[in-house]
Amino acid sequence: MKMFVDADACPVKEIILREASKYGIEVFLVHSTCHYSKKNEYEKAHDITVDNESQAADMAIMNRTQKGDIVVTGDFGLAALILGKGAYGISFNGKIYRNDNIESMLFERHLSATIRRSGGRVKGPAKRNKADDIYFQQNLNILINRVMQDI
């Protein structure tokens, strides 16, 4: 099992690296050239830098992900693709992506995009707080343990 992180706007990198180190999981932080990433202390963490093109990080993650891997992303489209490959996914806010919930998430994304294209406004996410980090950490551990049982 490997873990891939859509790292450009990831607010939980430190939590991911801390939890991955507890389990000895190799982590790949995928980010574009315009997003600097400090060197990580965790020896099994690797930076993958991609061009600053739309969807470049998503494509790099998609091309490298295999069955049984974990992907951390806020992108529902990428989540749907990795689920199709037999991988597991979790959002930055701790929502575990599953085959039975991804379709409704994609539909909500479509509705929001339609509203924005027509000049409307869609409420963004609430400001992140400590409870969000705790929820993410708990669900990441749940997901890691689930994947370890499935392997």
CORBEL-V972875 format. One record per backbone hydrogen bond with DSSP energy under -1.0 kcal/mol. NH is the residue of the N-H (numbers start at 1). CO is the residue of the C=O. If there is no record, write none. Layout:
# CORBEL-V972875
{{NH;CO} {NH;CO}}
This chain:
# CORBEL-V972875
{{3;26} {4;70} {5;28} {6;72} {7;5} {7;30} {16;12} {17;13} {18;14} {19;15} {20;16} {21;17} {22;18} {23;19} {24;20} {25;20} {27;44} {28;3} {29;46} {30;5} {31;48} {33;50} {35;32} {45;42} {46;27} {48;29} {50;31} {53;51} {56;53} {59;55} {60;56} {61;57} {62;58} {63;59} {64;60} {65;61} {68;86} {69;66} {70;2} {71;88} {72;4} {73;90} {79;75} {80;76} {81;77} {82;78} {83;79} {84;80} {86;83} {87;82} {88;69} {90;71} {91;95} {94;91} {97;89} {101;98} {102;98} {105;101} {106;102} {107;103} {108;104} {109;105} {110;106} {111;107} {112;108} {113;109} {114;110} {115;111} {116;112} {117;113} {118;114} {119;116} {120;115} {133;129} {134;130} {135;131} {136;132} {137;133} {138;134} {139;135} {140;136} {141;137} {142;138} {143;139} {144;140} {145;141} {146;142} {147;143} {148;144} {149;145} {150;146} {151;147}}
